[in-house]
C-alpha cells in the first residue's frame, strides 16, 4: 500500500507491515552564459546532504568569468551538503583594455587618450604633432605610423611619441640684376631664400643682407610663395625673421644708390639665412651668398657679363 496516512478497516486477521523510505535526491544543473563554457558534469544527481562534484566556468578568449547567477564567485565550484535542487548560470564579461598615448619632448598628441577598447576591437586614430622645429621620429614601441590606429586590440597599450630636432636645408642665392654698375646709379640685388626640406616648415629663420661699402637710399621689398611669409617692404638693410614653409621660398629685391665719384670701388654684398634652435641646419654651405662688383665708368661688370635674374622680373624696390 502507498496510502499515507493509512487506516486499515474491516480487519479479519493479524497484520504486520513495514514503512519503506528512500533518501531524497536533487539535481544540480550548471550552464554557461555568453562568452564561455562549463567544464565538469552537468546535470548531477546528488543525495540529500551529499556533495556535488566540481565544475569550472571557462571563459572564451577575450572574456573573463564574473560570477554565478546565485552570486557565488567560486570557480571551480563544488556544491556541498545539498538539500535542494540547484540551477545556476556562469556569467562572463568581455575583456576591456586601455590604450594610452603620450608625447615626448618636442610635440603633442591629438586624438583621444586614454581609450577603453573591447577585446578584438579597434581604437580610434591619434596623431603625434611635432612642435615648430621638431620632427616626429617614432612611437616607443617602434611603430612609425602617424596618424596611428591600433586594431584588433588584445592587451593594454601604452606608448610615447618620440620627436627630434628637425633637420632642414635652407638655401640663399643672390645676384645683381640691374646690369653694369656706374657712379650715381641705382642698382638692385635679387635674393632668393628657399626651403629645400620636403617635410618641415621653418618658422623664425633669420634673414640678413649687408653691403660694403654702405650705400645710400636703401629700400627693399619681398614676395613670399604660398606657405611662406615675410614683412613685405622696408628701408635700410633688411634684417628680420621670416617663415618658409616646406618647399616654398621668399624673393627679395634690394635697391641702393651708388655714390658719385666711386669709379674703381668694389661693392660687395652678403645675404644669409640662419635657423634658430630647435631647428638644425643640415647644409650650412647654402646659408650665405655673396656678390662682388666693381664700379667703373664703362658700366661693365668686372667679368664683362650681365647677371640673369634668379626667378622673375623684379619689382621696383624704392623707386
C-alpha positions in Angstrom: 0.0 0.0 0.0 1.1 3.5 -0.7 -1.6 5.1 1.4 -0.1 7.5 3.8 -1.7 8.1 6.3 -3.1 4.5 6.3 -6.2 3.2 8.1 -6.9 -0.5 8.0 -10.7 -1.3 8.1 -12.8 -4.4 8.5 -9.9 -6.2 10.0 -10.3 -10.0 9.9 -6.8 -11.1 10.5 -3.5 -10.1 12.1 -1.5 -7.5 10.1 2.2 -6.7 10.3 3.7 -4.2 7.7 6.8 -2.1 7.4 7.0 1.5 6.1 9.7 1.8 3.4 11.7 5.1 2.9 14.2 6.3 0.2 16.7 9.1 0.5 15.8 12.3 -1.4 17.9 13.1 -4.5 18.5 16.5 -6.0 19.6 17.8 -9.4 22.5 20.2 -9.8 22.3 22.0 -13.2 25.2 24.2 -14.4 25.1 26.2 -17.6 27.3 28.9 -19.3 26.2 32.3 -20.4 27.6 34.1 -23.4 31.4 34.2 -23.5 32.3 30.9 -22.0 31.7 27.2 -21.4 31.3 24.7 -18.4 33.9 22.0 -17.6 32.7 19.2 -15.4 29.5 17.2 -15.1 26.1 18.9 -15.6 23.5 17.9 -14.6 24.4 16.0 -11.4 22.1 13.9 -9.2 23.0 14.1 -5.6 21.6 12.5 -2.4 20.3 14.7 0.4 23.2 16.1 2.4 25.8 14.8 0.0 28.2 16.9 -2.2 28.3 17.5 -5.9 31.4 17.3 -8.0 33.5 20.4 -9.1 32.5 22.3 -12.2 34.5 25.1 -13.7 33.3 28.2 -15.7 35.8 28.5 -18.6 35.8 31.9 -20.3 36.4 32.1 -24.1 39.4 34.0 -25.4 38.9 37.7 -24.7 36.4 37.1 -21.8 36.6 36.8 -18.1 34.5 34.9 -15.6 32.4 37.3 -13.4 30.2 35.1 -11.2 27.4 32.6 -11.0 23.8 33.6 -11.2 23.3 32.9 -7.5 26.0 35.4 -6.7 28.8 32.9 -6.0 32.3 33.8 -7.3 33.8 30.3 -6.6 35.5 28.9 -9.6 35.8 26.0 -9.7 32.6 25.4 -7.8 31.6 22.3 -5.8 28.2 22.4 -4.0 28.2 20.6 -0.6 25.6 19.3 1.8 23.0 19.6 -0.9 19.4 19.9 0.3 17.6 21.2 -2.7 17.7 21.3 -6.5 20.2 23.9 -7.9 20.3 25.6 -11.3 22.9 28.3 -11.9 24.4 30.0 -14.9 28.0 31.2 -15.2 28.3 34.9 -16.2 31.1 36.2 -18.3 32.2 39.7 -19.5 34.3 40.7 -22.5 37.8 41.9 -21.5 38.5 45.7 -22.0 41.9 47.2 -22.5 43.3 50.7 -22.1 45.2 52.5 -24.9 47.4 55.3 -23.6 49.2 57.7 -25.9 51.6 60.4 -24.6 54.0 62.8 -26.2 57.7 63.1 -25.5 59.7 66.4 -25.6 59.0 68.4 -28.8 55.4 67.6 -29.6 51.8 66.9 -28.6 49.1 64.3 -29.2 45.8 64.9 -30.9 43.0 62.4 -30.5 41.6 60.5 -27.5 43.9 59.3 -24.8 43.4 57.1 -22.9 40.9 54.9 -24.8 38.9 51.9 -23.4 38.6 49.2 -26.1 36.8 45.8 -26.0 38.9 42.7 -26.8 39.4 42.4 -30.6 38.0 45.8 -31.3 39.9 48.8 -32.8 41.0 52.1 -31.1 40.5 55.5 -32.7 43.2 57.4 -34.5 45.7 59.5 -32.7 48.4 61.8 -34.2 51.8 62.8 -33.0 52.1 66.5 -33.8 55.7 68.0 -33.6 56.2 71.5 -32.3 57.9 74.0 -34.5 61.5 73.0 -35.0 60.9 69.3 -34.3 60.1 66.2 -36.4 58.2 63.1 -35.4 60.6 60.1 -35.2 58.5 57.1 -34.0 56.5 55.6 -31.2 58.2 53.9 -28.2 57.1 50.5 -29.5 58.9 51.1 -32.8 55.9 52.0 -34.9 56.3 54.9 -37.3 52.6 55.1 -38.3 51.4 58.7 -37.9 48.4 59.0 -37.5 48.2 55.7 -35.6 45.2 53.4 -35.1 45.6 50.3 -33.1 43.4 47.5 -34.4 42.3 44.0 -33.0 43.4 45.0 -29.6 44.1 42.1 -27.2 46.2 43.8 -24.5 46.8 47.2 -22.8 49.0 49.6 -24.8 51.0 52.5 -23.5 53.3 54.3 -26.0 55.1 57.6 -26.2 55.6 59.6 -29.4 59.3 60.4 -29.9 60.4 63.7 -31.5 63.8 65.0 -32.6 65.2 68.4 -33.6 64.1 69.0 -37.2 67.0 69.0 -39.7 66.3 71.4 -42.5 68.0 72.7 -45.6 67.6 76.4 -46.3 69.4 77.9 -49.3 70.1 81.5 -50.2 71.3 82.8 -53.6 72.0 86.4 -54.7 72.6 88.3 -57.9 72.9 91.9 -59.1 70.2 92.2 -61.8 70.4 95.9 -62.9 73.3 95.4 -65.3 76.5 97.4 -65.2 77.5 99.5 -62.2 78.4 103.1 -62.6 78.7 106.1 -60.4 75.4 107.7 -59.3 73.5 104.7 -60.5 70.6 102.9 -58.7 71.2 99.2 -58.5 69.1 96.3 -57.4 70.1 92.9 -55.9 67.7 89.9 -56.2 67.9 87.4 -53.4 66.1 84.1 -53.2 65.6 82.2 -50.0 64.3 78.6 -50.4 63.3 75.8 -48.0 64.6 72.7 -49.7 63.2 70.5 -47.0 60.3 68.3 -48.1 58.5 67.8 -44.8 59.4 70.6 -42.4 58.1 74.2 -42.2 60.6 76.6 -40.8 59.4 79.4 -38.5 61.6 82.3 -37.4 64.6 81.9 -39.8 66.8 85.0 -39.6 67.4 86.8 -42.9 70.1 89.4 -43.2 71.6 91.4 -46.1 74.6 93.7 -45.9 76.6 95.9 -48.3 80.2 97.1 -48.2 80.7 99.9 -48.5 77.4 101.1 -47.2 75.3 102.7 -50.0 72.5 105.3 -49.6 68.8 105.3 -50.1 68.5 101.5 -49.5 64.9 100.1 -49.9 63.6 96.6 -50.3 60.5 94.6 -51.0 59.9 90.9 -50.5 57.3 88.5 -52.0 56.6 85.1 -50.4 55.4 81.9 -52.0 52.3 80.2 -50.7 53.3 78.7 -47.4 55.9 81.4 -46.6 55.7 84.9 -45.1 57.9 88.0 -45.0 57.5 91.6 -43.8 56.7 93.0 -47.3 58.9 96.0 -47.6 61.1 98.4 -45.8 64.0 100.8 -45.9 67.6 100.2 -44.9 69.3 96.9 -44.9 66.8 94.1 -44.3 67.3 92.1 -41.1 64.3 90.1 -39.8 62.8 86.7 -39.2 60.8 85.0 -41.9 58.6 81.9 -42.2 59.4 79.5 -45.0 57.1 76.5 -45.4 58.3 73.2 -46.8 59.2 73.5 -50.5 58.4 77.3 -50.5 60.5 80.4 -50.7 60.8 84.2 -50.4 62.2 86.6 -53.0 63.9 89.9 -52.1 64.7 92.9 -54.3 67.1 95.3 -52.6 67.9 98.6 -54.2 70.5 101.3 -53.4 72.3 104.3 -54.9 75.9 104.1 -55.9 77.7 107.3 -54.8 79.2 109.7 -57.3 82.9 109.5 -57.8 83.1 105.8 -56.9 84.7 104.5 -60.0 87.0 101.6 -59.1 85.3 100.9 -55.9 84.3 97.3 -55.3 80.8 96.8 -54.0 80.3 93.6 -52.0 77.0 92.1 -50.8 76.3 89.3 -48.3 73.0 87.6 -47.9 72.4 85.0 -45.2 69.7 82.8 -43.8 70.1 81.1 -40.4 67.7 78.8 -38.5 67.1 79.2 -34.8 67.0 76.3 -32.2 65.5 73.8 -32.1 65.9 73.6 -35.9 69.2 72.1 -37.1 70.7 73.2 -40.4 71.7 70.2 -42.5 73.7 72.1 -45.2 75.4 75.2 -43.9 77.1 75.7 -47.3 73.8 77.0 -48.7 73.3 79.6 -45.9 75.2 82.5 -47.4 75.6 84.1 -50.8 78.0 86.9 -51.8 78.4 89.1 -54.8 81.2 91.4 -55.7 81.3 94.1 -58.5 83.5 97.0 -59.4 82.1 100.4 -60.2 83.5 101.5 -63.5 82.8 104.4 -65.9 82.4 101.9 -68.7 79.3 100.4 -66.9 80.6 96.9 -67.4 81.0 94.3 -64.7 84.4 93.1 -63.9 83.7 89.8 -65.7 82.1 91.6 -68.6 78.7 89.9 -68.4 75.4 90.9 -67.0 73.7 88.7 -64.4 70.4 86.9 -65.3 67.6 87.4 -62.7 67.2 84.4 -60.3 63.5 84.0 -60.8 61.1 86.6 -62.2 61.3 90.2 -63.3 61.8 92.3 -60.1 59.5 95.0 -58.8 61.0 98.4 -58.5 62.2 98.5 -54.9 62.4 102.0 -53.6 61.7 103.6 -57.0 
